[in-house]
């Protein structure tokens, strides 16, 4: 059984789409569940090697409905 604190943390996660451009100018998107756009950016950098190596390639972080 999960504690109320962990359930509250899960309830506060929202879907963010992180858009980035490759060096060939292709636009690619990844979706992450995060508490805010900054956390979505950090998750993108952690789980996507291209973004990790090129963090300024991110051109949009959008909160999904």
Biopython code that builds the backbone (N, CA, C, O; Angstrom):
import numpy as np
from Bio.PDB.StructureBuilder import StructureBuilder

atoms = [
    (1, "UNK", "N", (0.846, -1.184, 0.000)),
    (1, "UNK", "CA", (0.000, 0.000, 0.000)),
    (1, "UNK", "C", (0.882, 1.235, 0.000)),
    (1, "UNK", "O", (1.867, 1.311, 0.735)),
    (2, "UNK", "N", (0.516, 2.208, -0.838)),
    (2, "UNK", "CA", (1.304, 3.432, -0.932)),
    (2, "UNK", "C", (0.843, 4.442, 0.101)),
    (2, "UNK", "O", (-0.322, 4.471, 0.498)),
    (3, "UNK", "N", (1.788, 5.268, 0.526)),
    (3, "UNK", "CA", (1.427, 6.318, 1.474)),
    (3, "UNK", "C", (0.691, 7.433, 0.756)),
    (3, "UNK", "O", (0.745, 7.539, -0.469)),
    (4, "UNK", "N", (0.001, 8.264, 1.529)),
    (4, "UNK", "CA", (-0.710, 9.399, 0.954)),
    (4, "UNK", "C", (0.251, 10.358, 0.269)),
    (4, "UNK", "O", (-0.097, 10.973, -0.739)),
    (5, "UNK", "N", (1.462, 10.491, 0.812)),
    (5, "UNK", "CA", (2.435, 11.415, 0.231)),
    (5, "UNK", "C", (2.810, 10.991, -1.182)),
    (5, "UNK", "O", (2.878, 11.833, -2.078)),
    (6, "UNK", "N", (3.056, 9.690, -1.400)),
    (6, "UNK", "CA", (3.423, 9.232, -2.742)),
    (6, "UNK", "C", (2.227, 9.322, -3.691)),
    (6, "UNK", "O", (2.415, 9.594, -4.877)),
    (7, "UNK", "N", (1.020, 9.103, -3.208)),
    (7, "UNK", "CA", (-0.163, 9.259, -4.049)),
    (7, "UNK", "C", (-0.336, 10.722, -4.451)),
    (7, "UNK", "O", (-0.674, 11.007, -5.599)),
    (8, "UNK", "N", (-0.109, 11.654, -3.521)),
    (8, "UNK", "CA", (-0.194, 13.075, -3.837)),
    (8, "UNK", "C", (0.839, 13.457, -4.884)),
    (8, "UNK", "O", (0.546, 14.257, -5.772)),
    (9, "UNK", "N", (2.036, 12.905, -4.798)),
    (9, "UNK", "CA", (3.086, 13.210, -5.769)),
    (9, "UNK", "C", (2.681, 12.697, -7.149)),
    (9, "UNK", "O", (2.916, 13.376, -8.149)),
    (10, "UNK", "N", (2.077, 11.513, -7.219)),
    (10, "UNK", "CA", (1.640, 10.975, -8.507)),
    (10, "UNK", "C", (0.503, 11.801, -9.082)),
    (10, "UNK", "O", (0.448, 12.018, -10.293)),
    (11, "UNK", "N", (-0.402, 12.264, -8.235)),
    (11, "UNK", "CA", (-1.529, 13.067, -8.697)),
    (11, "UNK", "C", (-1.066, 14.402, -9.267)),
    (11, "UNK", "O", (-1.733, 14.958, -10.140)),
    (12, "UNK", "N", (0.060, 14.928, -8.795)),
    (12, "UNK", "CA", (0.515, 16.234, -9.248)),
    (12, "UNK", "C", (1.345, 16.156, -10.524)),
    (12, "UNK", "O", (1.721, 17.196, -11.066)),
    (13, "UNK", "N", (1.642, 14.957, -11.019)),
    (13, "UNK", "CA", (2.392, 14.827, -12.258)),
    (13, "UNK", "C", (1.476, 15.107, -13.441)),
    (13, "UNK", "O", (0.322, 14.679, -13.472)),
    (14, "UNK", "N", (2.015, 15.834, -14.409)),
    (14, "UNK", "CA", (1.266, 16.165, -15.612)),
    (14, "UNK", "C", (2.114, 15.821, -16.830)),
    (14, "UNK", "O", (3.339, 15.727, -16.745)),
    (15, "UNK", "N", (1.454, 15.638, -17.946)),
    (15, "UNK", "CA", (2.155, 15.284, -19.188)),
    (15, "UNK", "C", (2.720, 16.532, -19.850)),
    (15, "UNK", "O", (2.002, 17.502, -20.092)),
    (16, "UNK", "N", (4.018, 16.492, -20.138)),
    (16, "UNK", "CA", (4.697, 17.565, -20.861)),
    (16, "UNK", "C", (5.320, 16.973, -22.109)),
    (16, "UNK", "O", (5.918, 15.898, -22.064)),
    (17, "UNK", "N", (5.178, 17.678, -23.226)),
    (17, "UNK", "CA", (5.846, 17.284, -24.457)),
    (17, "UNK", "C", (7.041, 18.195, -24.655)),
    (17, "UNK", "O", (6.911, 19.419, -24.673)),
    (18, "UNK", "N", (8.207, 17.583, -24.804)),
    (18, "UNK", "CA", (9.450, 18.314, -25.020)),
    (18, "UNK", "C", (9.793, 18.194, -26.504)),
    (18, "UNK", "O", (10.034, 17.097, -27.008)),
    (19, "UNK", "N", (9.811, 19.339, -27.199)),
    (19, "UNK", "CA", (10.147, 19.383, -28.620)),
    (19, "UNK", "C", (11.597, 19.838, -28.749)),
    (19, "UNK", "O", (12.045, 20.748, -28.052)),
    (20, "UNK", "N", (12.318, 19.186, -29.656)),
    (20, "UNK", "CA", (13.700, 19.603, -29.908)),
    (20, "UNK", "C", (14.025, 19.416, -31.381)),
    (20, "UNK", "O", (13.332, 18.696, -32.100)),
    (21, "UNK", "N", (15.088, 20.072, -31.816)),
    (21, "UNK", "CA", (15.532, 19.981, -33.208)),
    (21, "UNK", "C", (16.904, 19.327, -33.270)),
    (21, "UNK", "O", (17.795, 19.627, -32.476)),
    (22, "UNK", "N", (17.050, 18.425, -34.236)),
    (22, "UNK", "CA", (18.340, 17.769, -34.438)),
    (22, "UNK", "C", (19.232, 18.688, -35.276)),
    (22, "UNK", "O", (18.787, 19.733, -35.753)),
    (23, "UNK", "N", (20.478, 18.293, -35.448)),
    (23, "UNK", "CA", (21.393, 19.095, -36.264)),
    (23, "UNK", "C", (20.960, 19.117, -37.724)),
    (23, "UNK", "O", (21.394, 19.987, -38.479)),
    (24, "UNK", "N", (20.102, 18.165, -38.142)),
    (24, "UNK", "CA", (19.538, 18.179, -39.499)),
    (24, "UNK", "C", (18.255, 19.005, -39.562)),
    (24, "UNK", "O", (17.574, 19.024, -40.587)),
    (25, "UNK", "N", (17.926, 19.688, -38.460)),
    (25, "UNK", "CA", (16.742, 20.547, -38.313)),
    (25, "UNK", "C", (15.430, 19.753, -38.325)),
    (25, "UNK", "O", (14.375, 20.309, -38.628)),
    (26, "UNK", "N", (15.493, 18.453, -37.995)),
    (26, "UNK", "CA", (14.280, 17.662, -37.829)),
    (26, "UNK", "C", (13.698, 17.951, -36.459)),
    (26, "UNK", "O", (14.433, 18.001, -35.472)),
    (27, "UNK", "N", (12.391, 18.142, -36.384)),
    (27, "UNK", "CA", (11.736, 18.397, -35.096)),
    (27, "UNK", "C", (11.224, 17.078, -34.541)),
    (27, "UNK", "O", (10.485, 16.352, -35.207)),
    (28, "UNK", "N", (11.627, 16.778, -33.316)),
    (28, "UNK", "CA", (11.260, 15.527, -32.654)),
    (28, "UNK", "C", (10.648, 15.884, -31.300)),
    (28, "UNK", "O", (10.982, 16.915, -30.717)),
    (29, "UNK", "N", (9.765, 15.043, -30.811)),
    (29, "UNK", "CA", (9.150, 15.289, -29.508)),
    (29, "UNK", "C", (9.209, 14.039, -28.645)),
    (29, "UNK", "O", (9.145, 12.913, -29.139)),
    (30, "UNK", "N", (9.330, 14.266, -27.352)),
    (30, "UNK", "CA", (9.271, 13.219, -26.332)),
    (30, "UNK", "C", (8.288, 13.674, -25.272)),
    (30, "UNK", "O", (8.183, 14.868, -24.989)),
    (31, "UNK", "N", (7.567, 12.733, -24.685)),
    (31, "UNK", "CA", (6.602, 13.070, -23.635)),
    (31, "UNK", "C", (7.114, 12.542, -22.289)),
    (31, "UNK", "O", (7.628, 11.428, -22.192)),
    (32, "UNK", "N", (6.956, 13.372, -21.263)),
    (32, "UNK", "CA", (7.376, 13.010, -19.912)),
    (32, "UNK", "C", (6.297, 13.426, -18.923)),
    (32, "UNK", "O", (5.621, 14.436, -19.119)),
    (33, "UNK", "N", (6.141, 12.653, -17.869)),
    (33, "UNK", "CA", (5.274, 13.047, -16.762)),
    (33, "UNK", "C", (6.151, 13.709, -15.723)),
    (33, "UNK", "O", (7.103, 13.113, -15.221)),
    (34, "UNK", "N", (5.816, 14.964, -15.403)),
    (34, "UNK", "CA", (6.641, 15.754, -14.493)),
    (34, "UNK", "C", (5.749, 16.718, -13.720)),
    (34, "UNK", "O", (4.586, 16.928, -14.067)),
    (35, "UNK", "N", (6.313, 17.295, -12.676)),
    (35, "UNK", "CA", (5.550, 18.250, -11.866)),
    (35, "UNK", "C", (5.549, 19.644, -12.478)),
    (35, "UNK", "O", (4.644, 20.434, -12.211)),
    (36, "UNK", "N", (6.557, 19.958, -13.299)),
    (36, "UNK", "CA", (6.609, 21.256, -13.970)),
    (36, "UNK", "C", (7.498, 21.151, -15.205)),
    (36, "UNK", "O", (8.106, 20.110, -15.454)),
    (37, "UNK", "N", (7.569, 22.236, -15.975)),
    (37, "UNK", "CA", (8.333, 22.222, -17.226)),
    (37, "UNK", "C", (9.826, 22.028, -16.969)),
    (37, "UNK", "O", (10.506, 21.367, -17.753)),
    (38, "UNK", "N", (10.332, 22.588, -15.895)),
    (38, "UNK", "CA", (11.752, 22.430, -15.587)),
    (38, "UNK", "C", (12.083, 20.951, -15.336)),
    (38, "UNK", "O", (13.096, 20.444, -15.818)),
    (39, "UNK", "N", (11.232, 20.280, -14.592)),
    (39, "UNK", "CA", (11.469, 18.854, -14.341)),
    (39, "UNK", "C", (11.363, 18.063, -15.639)),
    (39, "UNK", "O", (12.127, 17.119, -15.844)),
    (40, "UNK", "N", (10.436, 18.427, -16.516)),
    (40, "UNK", "CA", (10.329, 17.761, -17.816)),
    (40, "UNK", "C", (11.614, 17.941, -18.608)),
    (40, "UNK", "O", (12.074, 17.004, -19.260)),
    (41, "UNK", "N", (12.199, 19.134, -18.561)),
    (41, "UNK", "CA", (13.472, 19.396, -19.244)),
    (41, "UNK", "C", (14.582, 18.521, -18.662)),
    (41, "UNK", "O", (15.368, 17.936, -19.407)),
    (42, "UNK", "N", (14.645, 18.431, -17.350)),
    (42, "UNK", "CA", (15.677, 17.623, -16.699)),
    (42, "UNK", "C", (15.504, 16.139, -17.041)),
    (42, "UNK", "O", (16.490, 15.437, -17.267)),
    (43, "UNK", "N", (14.264, 15.663, -17.080)),
    (43, "UNK", "CA", (14.008, 14.269, -17.463)),
    (43, "UNK", "C", (14.413, 14.020, -18.913)),
    (43, "UNK", "O", (14.985, 12.979, -19.234)),
    (44, "UNK", "N", (14.114, 14.980, -19.784)),
    (44, "UNK", "CA", (14.509, 14.847, -21.187)),
    (44, "UNK", "C", (16.028, 14.748, -21.302)),
    (44, "UNK", "O", (16.539, 13.940, -22.078)),
    (45, "UNK", "N", (16.742, 15.553, -20.544)),
    (45, "UNK", "CA", (18.203, 15.518, -20.581)),
    (45, "UNK", "C", (18.738, 14.204, -20.018)),
    (45, "UNK", "O", (19.785, 13.722, -20.451)),
    (46, "UNK", "N", (18.032, 13.632, -19.064)),
    (46, "UNK", "CA", (18.471, 12.376, -18.451)),
    (46, "UNK", "C", (18.224, 11.170, -19.363)),
    (46, "UNK", "O", (19.051, 10.260, -19.431)),
    (47, "UNK", "N", (17.092, 11.166, -20.058)),
    (47, "UNK", "CA", (16.693, 9.975, -20.804)),
    (47, "UNK", "C", (16.927, 10.058, -22.312)),
    (47, "UNK", "O", (16.749, 9.060, -23.011)),
    (48, "UNK", "N", (17.316, 11.206, -22.823)),
    (48, "UNK", "CA", (17.556, 11.359, -24.249)),
    (48, "UNK", "C", (18.992, 11.826, -24.448)),
    (48, "UNK", "O", (19.338, 12.949, -24.082)),
    (49, "UNK", "N", (19.827, 10.971, -25.025)),
    (49, "UNK", "CA", (21.247, 11.296, -25.170)),
    (49, "UNK", "C", (21.473, 12.540, -26.021)),
    (49, "UNK", "O", (22.341, 13.354, -25.708)),
    (50, "UNK", "N", (20.695, 12.695, -27.099)),
    (50, "UNK", "CA", (20.880, 13.874, -27.950)),
    (50, "UNK", "C", (20.611, 15.150, -27.155)),
    (50, "UNK", "O", (21.391, 16.100, -27.226)),
    (51, "UNK", "N", (19.517, 15.178, -26.402)),
    (51, "UNK", "CA", (19.197, 16.359, -25.594)),
    (51, "UNK", "C", (20.251, 16.552, -24.505)),
    (51, "UNK", "O", (20.632, 17.681, -24.196)),
    (52, "UNK", "N", (20.717, 15.451, -23.929)),
    (52, "UNK", "CA", (21.761, 15.559, -22.914)),
    (52, "UNK", "C", (22.993, 16.251, -23.484)),
    (52, "UNK", "O", (23.581, 17.126, -22.849)),
    (53, "UNK", "N", (23.375, 15.844, -24.696)),
    (53, "UNK", "CA", (24.564, 16.410, -25.330)),
    (53, "UNK", "C", (24.315, 17.786, -25.936)),
    (53, "UNK", "O", (25.258, 18.552, -26.136)),
    (54, "UNK", "N", (23.042, 18.112, -26.235)),
    (54, "UNK", "CA", (22.685, 19.385, -26.868)),
    (54, "UNK", "C", (21.460, 19.989, -26.159)),
    (54, "UNK", "O", (20.392, 20.066, -26.766)),
    (55, "UNK", "N", (21.584, 20.413, -24.914)),
    (55, "UNK", "CA", (20.399, 20.888, -24.173)),
    (55, "UNK", "C", (19.732, 22.111, -24.801)),
    (55, "UNK", "O", (18.541, 22.339, -24.588)),
    (56, "UNK", "N", (20.478, 22.894, -25.567)),
    (56, "UNK", "CA", (19.879, 24.063, -26.207)),
    (56, "UNK", "C", (19.093, 23.711, -27.461)),
    (56, "UNK", "O", (18.550, 24.599, -28.119)),
    (57, "UNK", "N", (19.024, 22.418, -27.803)),
    (57, "UNK", "CA", (18.221, 21.998, -28.947)),
    (57, "UNK", "C", (16.729, 22.017, -28.618)),
    (57, "UNK", "O", (15.901, 21.976, -29.528)),
    (58, "UNK", "N", (16.375, 22.077, -27.338)),
    (58, "UNK", "CA", (14.962, 22.132, -26.935)),
    (58, "UNK", "C", (14.398, 23.476, -27.379)),
    (58, "UNK", "O", (14.937, 24.528, -27.035)),
    (59, "UNK", "N", (13.306, 23.434, -28.148)),
    (59, "UNK", "CA", (12.700, 24.688, -28.576)),
    (59, "UNK", "C", (11.296, 24.908, -28.025)),
    (59, "UNK", "O", (10.729, 25.988, -28.193)),
    (60, "UNK", "N", (10.720, 23.882, -27.358)),
    (60, "UNK", "CA", (9.393, 24.047, -26.762)),
    (60, "UNK", "C", (9.167, 22.955, -25.735)),
    (60, "UNK", "O", (9.525, 21.797, -25.952)),
    (61, "UNK", "N", (8.573, 23.331, -24.618)),
    (61, "UNK", "CA", (8.084, 22.367, -23.638)),
    (61, "UNK", "C", (6.630, 22.731, -23.404)),
    (61, "UNK", "O", (6.331, 23.802, -22.877)),
    (62, "UNK", "N", (5.715, 21.834, -23.798)),
    (62, "UNK", "CA", (4.290, 22.139, -23.759)),
    (62, "UNK", "C", (3.581, 21.247, -22.754)),
    (62, "UNK", "O", (3.778, 20.032, -22.744)),
    (63, "UNK", "N", (2.763, 21.847, -21.916)),
    (63, "UNK", "CA", (1.904, 21.113, -20.989)),
    (63, "UNK", "C", (0.706, 20.592, -21.762)),
    (63, "UNK", "O", (-0.004, 21.363, -22.408)),
    (64, "UNK", "N", (0.480, 19.278, -21.699)),
    (64, "UNK", "CA", (-0.657, 18.667, -22.401)),
    (64, "UNK", "C", (-1.874, 18.679, -21.497)),
    (64, "UNK", "O", (-1.754, 18.739, -20.274)),
    (65, "UNK", "N", (-3.045, 18.622, -22.109)),
    (65, "UNK", "CA", (-4.304, 18.637, -21.329)),
    (65, "UNK", "C", (-4.589, 17.316, -20.704)),
    (65, "UNK", "O", (-5.602, 17.162, -20.021)),
]
sb = StructureBuilder()
sb.init_structure("model")
sb.init_model(0)
sb.init_chain("A")
sb.init_seg("    ")
for serial, (resi, resn, name, xyz) in enumerate(atoms, 1):
    if name == "N":
        sb.init_residue(resn, " ", resi, " ")
    sb.init_atom(name, np.array(xyz, "f"), 0.0, 1.0, " ", f" {name:<3s}", serial, name[0])
structure = sb.get_structure()
